[in-house]
Amino acid sequence: MKKKRILLMVLILAGVFAGCVYWPVTVKEMNFKSYAMDTGKVPVIYSDEYNISFYGLEALHPFDSKKYGKVHDYLIERNLLTADQFIEPGAPSREDLLIVHPESYLNALEQSSVVAELAEMGILSYFPSNLTKRKILKPMLYATGGTILAGQLAVRKGWAINLGGGYHHASAHQGGGFCIYADITLSIRYLMKHNPLISKVMIIDLDAHQGNGHERDFLNNDSVFIVDVYNKDIYPGDLEAKKAIDLKVEVPSGIDDIKYIQLLEFHLNEAFELFDPDIIYYNAGTDILEGDPLGRMKLSKIGILMRDEMVFRYAFERQIPIVMLLSGGYQKTNYEVIGNSIANLKKKFNLF
């Protein structure tokens, strides 16, 4: 009965908005090249625009679409950061997006049915496109801007954390798995285009799922070295994209802290013997946490802290700038795990 009432409410709302409402969608674009970091700020990037709210419909999707704001608030509540220390990004311009995405793809996003498919929420196709742009695309645009800005700041400051992004299933020509904009690819290509000091990039993707989006974008590209540790038993199983992985670590469902951390350390040593990057993009999904309905792995909260600390240690010991992105994680407590990990990084490496 509850599901039927929700569906009825949705259909009524859809009819109302489709028939008589039009709200212009406005975004604040950002010139990422000229951004000057104010004194007192730290390279932790966040905007309230990241959080997705769609008249309660977001509850029908397993992803906690307000995770980003919860991490932000948790860091403030624990007195790790004050509200005015965060850096707020703007959205990329269409010209920025065209560095990666073709016009045909961006134009296709004007259709609610396309957004519904990529967001894996079929009901969205019943809403007018103006609403899907405002409620789904706009938040993801801002998070994509956060990833672009994180790349710029990491080069200057040695590290940056975007409290969003990590849309690793999105490639230049297609999205999927609740990923619409290829923020990792876009940030890397933007950085390479505008910073002559950056010519070699390592992606360390430790989300539970294969990062098939950025992998498809960097097929046969020797300037980007991809390390991907993922559950071999789950989505997406993209065989073509796997060809781009330079160091592939397929793990089974149910893997625990000890086995995972041992594997990670071994393969990170191997990765840095094979490749010397100018910057690292670290996709730090927390869907490896025990109990995650999609990740199906069994790492503890301490295991995630150990994982994040290990990746940052490898970067800092080699004096390589690092960008951290939140990516996936499908439990309501993920924000605490992320917040505690950032607190641990702050303590161990005196980040801020």
C-alpha positions in Angstrom: 0.0 0.0 0.0 2.8 2.4 0.9 4.5 1.9 -2.5 1.2 2.4 -4.3 0.6 5.7 -2.4 4.1 6.9 -3.4 3.5 6.0 -7.0 0.2 7.8 -7.0 1.8 10.9 -5.5 4.5 10.8 -8.1 2.1 10.5 -11.0 0.1 13.4 -9.6 3.2 15.5 -9.2 4.3 14.6 -12.7 1.0 15.7 -14.2 1.0 19.0 -12.3 4.6 19.9 -13.1 4.4 18.7 -16.7 1.2 20.7 -17.3 1.7 24.0 -15.7 5.1 24.7 -14.2 8.4 25.9 -15.8 11.3 27.0 -13.6 14.5 28.2 -15.3 17.6 26.2 -14.4 20.5 28.4 -13.5 24.0 27.4 -12.5 26.9 29.5 -11.3 29.7 28.7 -13.7 33.3 28.8 -12.5 36.6 29.7 -14.1 38.7 26.9 -12.7 42.0 28.2 -14.2 41.9 31.6 -12.4 40.6 30.3 -9.0 42.6 31.8 -6.2 42.3 29.9 -2.9 41.6 32.3 0.0 43.6 32.4 3.1 42.1 30.2 5.8 40.5 27.8 3.3 41.5 24.2 3.1 41.2 22.0 -0.1 38.1 20.2 1.0 35.5 21.0 -1.7 31.8 21.1 -1.1 28.6 22.8 -2.2 25.0 22.4 -0.9 24.1 22.0 -4.6 25.6 18.5 -4.5 22.7 17.0 -2.6 19.9 15.5 -4.7 16.3 15.9 -3.5 13.4 15.0 -5.9 10.2 15.3 -3.9 11.1 12.2 -1.9 11.7 10.1 -5.0 15.4 9.8 -4.1 14.4 7.4 -1.3 13.5 4.8 -4.0 17.1 4.6 -5.0 19.7 2.8 -2.9 22.2 5.6 -3.1 22.1 8.2 -0.2 21.9 11.3 -2.4 22.4 13.5 0.6 25.6 11.8 1.8 27.7 14.8 0.7 25.9 17.2 3.0 26.0 14.7 5.9 29.8 14.4 5.5 30.1 18.2 5.5 28.0 18.6 8.6 29.8 15.7 10.4 33.2 17.4 9.8 31.8 20.6 11.3 30.2 18.8 14.3 33.4 17.1 15.1 35.2 20.5 15.0 37.5 19.3 12.2 36.5 22.2 10.0 34.5 25.3 10.2 31.9 26.1 7.6 33.9 28.9 6.1 37.0 26.7 5.6 35.4 24.6 2.9 35.9 25.6 -0.7 32.7 26.0 -2.8 32.9 25.1 -6.5 30.9 26.3 -9.4 29.6 24.3 -12.3 31.6 23.7 -15.5 30.6 25.6 -18.5 29.3 23.8 -21.6 32.7 24.6 -23.2 34.4 22.8 -20.3 32.1 19.7 -20.7 32.9 19.6 -24.4 36.5 18.8 -23.5 35.2 15.3 -23.0 31.5 15.0 -23.9 30.3 15.4 -27.5 27.4 17.7 -28.3 25.2 14.7 -29.1 25.6 13.3 -25.6 24.9 16.6 -23.8 21.9 17.2 -26.1 20.5 13.8 -25.2 20.5 14.8 -21.5 17.7 17.2 -22.4 15.4 14.2 -22.5 14.0 13.0 -19.1 13.9 9.4 -20.4 17.7 9.5 -20.9 18.4 10.9 -17.5 16.0 8.3 -16.0 17.9 5.5 -17.6 21.3 6.8 -16.5 20.2 7.5 -13.0 18.5 4.0 -12.8 15.2 5.6 -11.8 12.6 4.8 -14.5 9.9 7.0 -12.9 11.9 10.1 -13.8 10.9 9.7 -17.4 7.4 10.9 -16.5 8.7 14.3 -15.4 9.4 17.2 -17.6 13.0 17.6 -18.6 13.3 20.9 -16.8 12.8 19.2 -13.5 15.3 16.4 -14.2 17.8 19.1 -15.2 17.2 21.0 -12.0 17.0 18.1 -9.6 19.4 15.5 -11.1 21.8 17.1 -13.6 22.4 20.4 -11.7 23.8 18.6 -8.5 26.0 16.4 -10.6 27.3 19.4 -12.6 28.4 21.1 -9.4 30.0 17.9 -8.1 31.8 17.6 -11.5 33.0 21.1 -11.0 34.3 20.1 -7.6 36.4 17.3 -9.2 37.8 19.7 -11.8 38.7 22.2 -9.0 40.2 19.4 -6.9 42.7 18.7 -9.6 43.8 22.3 -9.7 44.1 22.6 -5.9 45.9 19.3 -5.5 48.7 20.5 -7.8 49.1 23.6 -5.7 48.5 22.2 -2.2 49.6 18.6 -2.5 46.1 17.2 -1.9 42.4 17.9 -2.3 39.2 16.1 -1.3 36.0 16.6 -3.2 33.0 15.6 -1.0 31.3 14.3 -4.1 32.0 13.2 -7.6 33.8 9.9 -8.5 31.2 9.2 -11.3 33.4 6.3 -12.6 30.7 4.6 -14.7 30.4 7.7 -16.9 32.5 7.9 -20.0 32.7 10.6 -22.8 29.9 9.0 -24.8 27.7 7.3 -22.2 26.6 7.2 -18.6 25.2 4.6 -16.3 25.1 3.4 -12.8 23.9 6.8 -11.4 26.9 8.4 -13.2 26.1 11.0 -15.9 29.1 13.3 -16.2 32.6 11.8 -16.6 34.1 14.0 -13.9 37.3 12.0 -13.5 38.1 12.1 -17.2 37.1 15.7 -17.4 39.3 16.8 -14.5 42.3 14.9 -15.8 42.0 16.3 -19.4 41.3 19.8 -18.1 44.4 19.6 -15.9 46.6 18.3 -18.8 45.2 20.9 -21.1 46.0 23.8 -18.8 49.0 22.7 -16.8 52.1 21.7 -18.7 53.6 20.1 -15.6 51.0 17.4 -15.6 51.5 14.7 -18.3 51.2 11.4 -16.4 48.3 10.5 -14.2 47.5 7.5 -12.0 43.9 6.5 -11.2 43.5 4.4 -8.1 39.9 3.2 -8.2 39.0 1.4 -5.0 35.2 1.6 -5.3 33.7 -1.9 -5.1 32.6 -1.6 -8.7 34.8 -1.6 -11.8 35.5 1.9 -13.0 34.5 1.3 -16.6 33.7 4.9 -17.5 37.2 6.4 -17.1 38.6 3.1 -18.4 36.8 3.4 -21.7 38.0 7.0 -22.0 41.7 6.1 -21.5 41.9 2.9 -23.6 45.3 2.8 -25.3 46.5 5.9 -23.5 49.9 5.5 -22.0 49.8 8.8 -20.1 47.1 7.4 -17.7 47.9 4.4 -15.5 44.8 2.7 -14.0 44.8 0.6 -10.9 41.3 -0.9 -10.3 40.5 -3.2 -7.3 36.9 -4.3 -7.6 34.4 -7.1 -6.8 34.5 -9.4 -9.9 31.0 -10.7 -9.2 29.0 -7.5 -9.5 28.1 -4.7 -12.0 29.3 -3.7 -14.6 31.5 -6.5 -15.8 32.6 -4.4 -18.8 35.1 -6.6 -20.7 36.0 -3.9 -23.2 36.8 -1.4 -20.5 39.0 -3.9 -18.6 41.5 -3.7 -21.5 42.4 -0.2 -20.2 43.3 -1.4 -16.7 47.0 -1.5 -16.2 46.9 -3.2 -12.8 43.7 -5.2 -12.4 42.8 -6.8 -9.0 39.6 -8.7 -9.1 38.4 -9.7 -5.6 35.6 -12.0 -4.5 32.4 -11.1 -2.7 32.9 -11.3 1.1 36.6 -10.3 1.1 37.6 -9.0 4.6 40.1 -6.4 5.9 43.1 -8.6 6.2 43.0 -10.1 2.7 42.0 -6.8 1.1 44.7 -4.6 2.8 47.4 -7.2 2.0 46.4 -7.3 -1.7 46.2 -3.5 -1.8 49.7 -3.0 -0.4 51.2 -5.6 -2.7 49.7 -4.1 -5.8 50.3 -0.5 -4.9 54.0 -1.3 -4.5 53.8 -2.9 -8.0 52.0 0.1 -9.5 54.6 2.6 -8.3 57.4 0.4 -9.6 55.8 0.5 -13.0 54.6 4.1 -13.2 55.7 7.5 -11.8 52.7 9.8 -12.0 52.5 13.6 -11.7 49.2 13.3 -9.8 46.9 10.6 -8.4 43.1 10.5 -8.7 41.9 8.3 -5.9 38.3 7.0 -6.2 37.5 6.2 -2.6 34.1 4.5 -2.7 32.8 3.2 0.6 30.6 0.5 -0.9 33.3 -2.0 0.2 32.0 -1.6 3.7 30.4 -4.7 5.2 26.6 -4.7 4.8 26.6 -2.7 1.5 23.8 -4.2 -0.6 25.6 -3.6 -3.9 29.3 -3.9 -3.0 29.0 -7.3 -1.3 32.3 -7.0 0.4 33.1 -7.2 4.1 35.6 -4.5 5.1 35.1 -2.9 8.5 35.0 0.8 9.2 38.6 0.4 10.5 39.5 -1.3 7.2 38.4 1.7 5.2 40.4 4.0 7.4 43.5 1.8 6.8 42.8 1.7 3.0 42.5 5.5 2.7 45.6 6.1 4.9 47.6 3.6 2.8 46.8 5.4 -0.4 47.6 8.8 1.0 50.9 7.5 2.5 52.0 6.2 -0.8 51.3 9.6 -2.4 52.9 11.7 0.3 56.0 9.5 0.6 56.6 10.1 -3.1 55.5 13.8 -3.0 52.8 13.2 -5.6 49.6 15.4 -5.4 46.5 13.4 -4.7 42.8 14.0 -5.4 40.2 12.0 -3.4 36.7 11.5 -4.5 33.8 9.9 -2.6 32.2 7.8 -5.3 29.8 5.0 -4.2 28.5 3.8 -0.9 25.0 2.6 -0.3 24.4 2.6 3.5 23.0 5.5 5.6 26.1 5.4 7.9 28.6 5.9 5.1 29.0 9.6 5.9 30.4 8.8 9.4 32.9 6.4 7.9 34.0 9.0 5.4 34.1 11.7 8.1 36.2 9.5 10.4 38.6 8.7 7.6 39.2 12.3 6.8 39.7 12.9 10.5 42.3 10.1 10.5 44.0 11.6 7.4 44.2 15.0 9.1 45.8 13.5 12.2 48.2 11.2 10.5 49.4 13.6 7.8 48.7 17.0 9.5 46.6 17.9 6.5 45.0 21.1 8.0 
